[in-house]
């Protein structure tokens, strides 16, 4: 995963509402958009906006069943993101003193 992809995912998850929506989707196999509207008392347009950002980052996938849209997480991408963050943390300068160390 390159730095652009890491930044896109981090930005998508940085918004507290989007993070809550992502967590709600991650806890289940699929979540209907209307459930997110009711659970978080958001407008359908607001939920749709947040879902689009999560989808554009590759964090969720959507499927249509008639008039309903269901969303599910893409756990493989989250694993890749976690691994990329871990590599970033390990690539920092060695021996850097922690804040408070003197």
C-alpha positions as CSV (number, residue, x, y, z in Angstrom):
1,X,0.0,0.0,0.0
2,X,1.5,3.3,-1.0
3,X,1.4,6.6,0.9
4,X,-1.5,8.1,-1.2
5,X,-3.7,5.1,-0.3
6,X,-2.7,5.3,3.4
7,X,-3.6,9.0,3.5
8,X,-6.9,8.4,1.7
9,X,-8.0,5.8,4.2
10,X,-6.7,7.8,7.2
11,X,-8.7,10.9,6.0
12,X,-11.8,8.8,5.5
13,X,-11.6,7.5,9.0
14,X,-10.6,10.8,10.6
15,X,-14.2,12.1,10.7
16,X,-15.9,10.9,13.9
17,X,-19.3,10.3,12.2
18,X,-17.7,8.3,9.4
19,X,-15.7,6.3,11.9
20,X,-18.9,5.5,13.8
21,X,-20.6,4.5,10.6
22,X,-17.6,2.3,9.6
23,X,-17.6,0.6,13.0
24,X,-21.4,-0.1,12.7
25,X,-20.9,-1.7,9.3
26,X,-17.8,-3.7,10.5
27,X,-19.8,-5.2,13.3
28,X,-22.3,-7.0,11.0
29,X,-22.2,-8.8,7.7
30,X,-24.2,-6.1,5.9
31,X,-26.0,-2.9,7.0
32,X,-28.9,-1.3,5.2
33,X,-28.5,2.5,4.7
34,X,-31.8,3.2,6.4
35,X,-30.4,1.6,9.6
36,X,-27.6,4.0,9.7
37,X,-30.0,7.0,9.1
38,X,-32.1,5.8,12.1
39,X,-29.2,4.8,14.4
40,X,-27.3,8.1,14.1
41,X,-30.2,10.4,13.4
42,X,-28.6,11.7,10.2
43,X,-30.3,12.7,7.0
44,X,-30.1,10.1,4.2
45,X,-28.0,12.6,2.2
46,X,-25.5,12.9,5.0
47,X,-25.2,9.1,5.4
48,X,-24.9,8.8,1.6
49,X,-22.0,11.3,1.6
50,X,-20.1,9.5,4.4
51,X,-20.7,6.1,2.7
52,X,-19.3,7.5,-0.6
53,X,-16.1,8.6,1.1
54,X,-15.7,5.2,2.8
55,X,-16.4,3.4,-0.5
56,X,-14.0,5.7,-2.4
57,X,-11.3,4.8,0.1
58,X,-12.0,1.1,-0.5
59,X,-13.2,0.5,3.1
60,X,-16.7,-0.6,2.2
61,X,-18.6,-2.2,-0.7
62,X,-22.2,-1.6,-1.5
63,X,-24.8,-3.8,-3.3
64,X,-28.2,-2.9,-4.4
65,X,-31.2,-5.2,-3.8
66,X,-34.2,-3.6,-5.4
67,X,-34.6,-0.2,-3.8
68,X,-32.3,-1.0,-0.9
69,X,-28.5,-0.5,-0.7
70,X,-26.5,-2.7,1.7
71,X,-23.0,-2.0,2.8
72,X,-20.3,-4.3,4.0
73,X,-16.7,-3.8,5.1
74,X,-13.6,-4.9,3.2
75,X,-11.5,-6.4,6.0
76,X,-8.5,-7.2,3.7
77,X,-8.0,-3.5,3.0
78,X,-8.1,-2.7,6.7
79,X,-5.5,-5.4,7.4
80,X,-3.3,-3.9,4.6
81,X,-3.8,-0.4,6.1
82,X,-2.8,-1.7,9.6
83,X,0.3,-3.3,8.2
84,X,1.2,-0.1,6.3
85,X,0.8,2.0,9.5
86,X,2.9,-0.6,11.4
87,X,5.7,-0.2,8.8
88,X,5.5,3.6,9.1
89,X,5.9,3.3,12.8
90,X,8.9,1.0,12.5
91,X,10.6,3.2,9.8
92,X,11.0,6.2,12.2
93,X,14.4,7.1,13.6
94,X,15.8,4.5,15.9
95,X,16.7,5.6,19.4
96,X,14.5,8.6,19.4
97,X,13.8,9.6,22.9
98,X,10.2,9.4,24.1
99,X,8.5,12.5,25.4
100,X,9.3,12.8,29.1
101,X,12.5,10.8,28.8
102,X,15.5,12.9,30.0
